[in-house]
Amino acid sequence: NLKQFRFKLEDVMKLKSNILDKVLGDVDNEELSMALVTLPEKLAEQILSKLGGRRRDLVAGQVLANRDAPPTQTRPARLSLTKRFREAMAA
């Protein structure tokens, strides 16, 4: 499916909610927060809104704490999360 290979993290809100829920449910908070740092704030907020209250607060706090993290830390998380979404789309 070519669509999955063209997927970019910025397209995440266009996915079906079951794919979004599955990936967000499987990814750990640290990886998610590091990946969210790389996204525009509005998009990061939209993704955070899909998390449960307590987890949302925890990940939002981690995003704030990681705002100044270097790309050597944020890029691998972004790539890993993008890969997770691509794999979920293929399933």
Phi and psi in degrees as a GROMACS rama.xvg file:
@    title "Ramachandran Plot"
@    xaxis  label "Phi"
@    yaxis  label "Psi"
@TYPE xy
-62.7429  -30.539  LEU-2
-56.7974  -40.2745  LYS-3
-66.5147  -32.3237  GLN-4
-77.2917  -21.7257  PHE-5
-87.4528  -10.5178  ARG-6
-60.8918  132.297  PHE-7
-120.654  153.416  LYS-8
-57.1152  -30.5088  LEU-9
-63.6632  -16.5958  GLU-10
-91.3271  4.52671  ASP-11
-57.6896  -36.0026  VAL-12
-75.0567  -7.05494  MET-13
-86.5432  -9.94197  LYS-14
-75.5808  156.894  LEU-15
-63.1103  145.588  LYS-16
-62.0382  -30.397  SER-17
-66.8361  -35.1715  ASN-18
-70.2864  -45.4949  ILE-19
-59.5615  -47.3961  LEU-20
-62.8079  -40.7863  ASP-21
-63.6588  -50.1483  LYS-22
-65.499  -45.6918  VAL-23
-64.0757  -30.769  LEU-24
-72.8211  -27.0397  GLY-25
-91.5342  -26.1221  ASP-26
-79.8691  143.309  VAL-27
-79.7915  158.791  ASP-28
-60.9846  -40.1068  ASN-29
-64.5351  -46.6371  GLU-30
-62.6552  -44.8351  GLU-31
-61.2728  -46.7659  LEU-32
-64.3561  -40.4893  SER-33
-64.6842  -38.7718  MET-34
-68.5005  -39.2895  ALA-35
-64.8657  -28.6111  LEU-36
-57.9897  -30.1629  VAL-37
-82.8028  -7.77446  THR-38
-98.7606  157.686  LEU-39
-57.4179  145.165  PRO-40
-55.6013  -41.1525  GLU-41
-62.0161  -42.9807  LYS-42
-67.4559  -41.9085  LEU-43
-59.7167  -40.7743  ALA-44
-64.4288  -38.7843  GLU-45
-62.9723  -41.8523  GLN-46
-67.1269  -44.4058  ILE-47
-58.3956  -34.39  LEU-48
-65.776  -17.142  SER-49
-83.1693  -9.92739  LYS-50
-90.4954  155.906  LEU-51
-65.5288  156.57  GLY-52
-48.5103  -55.1368  GLY-53
-65.6212  -44.6849  ARG-54
-66.5676  -40.1421  ARG-55
-56.9233  -46.4813  ARG-56
-62.8012  -41.9089  ASP-57
-63.4626  -49.2238  LEU-58
-66.7296  -39.1689  VAL-59
-60.5661  -40.173  ALA-60
-64.2894  -39.6016  GLY-61
-66.7095  -37.6258  GLN-62
-60.1591  -46.7405  VAL-63
-61.0367  -43.1128  LEU-64
-66.7352  -28.8442  ALA-65
-96.7492  4.07525  ASN-66
-50.9326  -35.4984  ARG-67
-98.4631  13.2223  ASP-68
-64.8377  142.379  ALA-69
-72.9003  155.359  PRO-70
-54.4854  -26.4855  PRO-71
-64.2272  -20.2075  THR-72
-98.9142  -38.3642  GLN-73
-80.6719  -35.4076  THR-74
-61.977  -46.2303  ARG-75
-59.9553  -36.3614  PRO-76
-66.9386  -41.4707  ALA-77
-63.1909  -45.5182  ARG-78
-63.0112  -41.401  LEU-79
-64.9097  -43.4377  SER-80
-66.2252  -40.9475  LEU-81
-59.7702  -43.4318  THR-82
-61.6632  -41.5639  LYS-83
-58.4076  -43.9981  ARG-84
-66.4318  -41.1794  PHE-85
-61.9076  -41.9701  ARG-86
-65.6282  -39.6424  GLU-87
-66.3537  -34.4733  ALA-88
-67.0729  -32.8327  MET-89
-78.0962  -22.5164  ALA-90
